Amino acid sequence: MRFDDIICSNAQIRGLERSIYTDKVIQSLIFEGQPGTGKKTIANIYINALMCISEKEKPCGVCSGCRLFSSGNHPDIFEIDKGRKKSVGVEEIKNLVRQAVIRPNESNRKVFLIHDAHLMTAQAQNALLKLIEEPPKYLSIILLCENIRPLLETIISRCTIIPMPYLSVNSIISALSKKGISGTSAEIAAQSANGSMGKAEAIATDAEYLKRRDELLEILLTAQNSKTEAYSRATEKKDKLSDMIMHWQSFIRDAILFKGGEIDNIENVDKIIKIEKYADKFSRDELISQLEAVCDAEKRMYYNAQSTMILDNLMAVI
């Protein structure tokens, strides 16, 4: 893939492309965005371009550097991720630091790509910080993270941050149509994907997605008549808490939009009747309070709060 293959990009991404052809390659980068927003895709295009030895368009796709990149065995590219562990540990980062002093073999540059950078331990971040502060001129350090908040301020301040662009619904529908996905399936996927092409494609090709969404939304609707029953059903589905929170956010947000007459921006386009009924039950302020509670639940989940406590807090407001 090349930079022209990126569906939607911002000025910073185009700046990265231009930097490939100058001596001003950014040495420390953070690509920030939720899963499916294209972090890895754009990072790989950029790394491929760094490894490309063509004098013309980069990446050319045919030079020895590009062929090595495509093979997945380029000796100047080092990748680490958390694997099956919960975090990226200090030993993995120390191994990178030891590799940093060795000059590139096949290219003019060496690249360290760290997946799940937001899950680095404090010790790992401190070990990486020393390298980011004084990297060799030939080294590029690239971090992929869902959110920069868990990173040390000293790391953030020394890196260029590239936030992943959110695609418009029409852009996603157009891209899905090129993959043979159209109609209501494409519309629901695009509206539900929150600007993520990867997420939209996953939704559109998942035959069970709508069924799971309906089951989790039904818990929210049940809470209006019986919080006890809703709580019981939510507890049974606590292994799906992340999806539950996501769908509740979407539905309550749709109710707020419906109440304000912004029907064109509703995500759950096939649930318009239920959204209308839900919106009629509450004032706008009450709906906003519900949405804030669900967003707070998402934050608590992010920081590993117990699911029981999260559900208790939710049921007090929903």
Summary of the structure (lengths in Angstrom):
residues: 318
radius of gyration: 22.6
end to end distance: 45.8
largest distance: 68.1
contacts: 978
relative contact order: 0.10
helix: 57%
strand: 8%
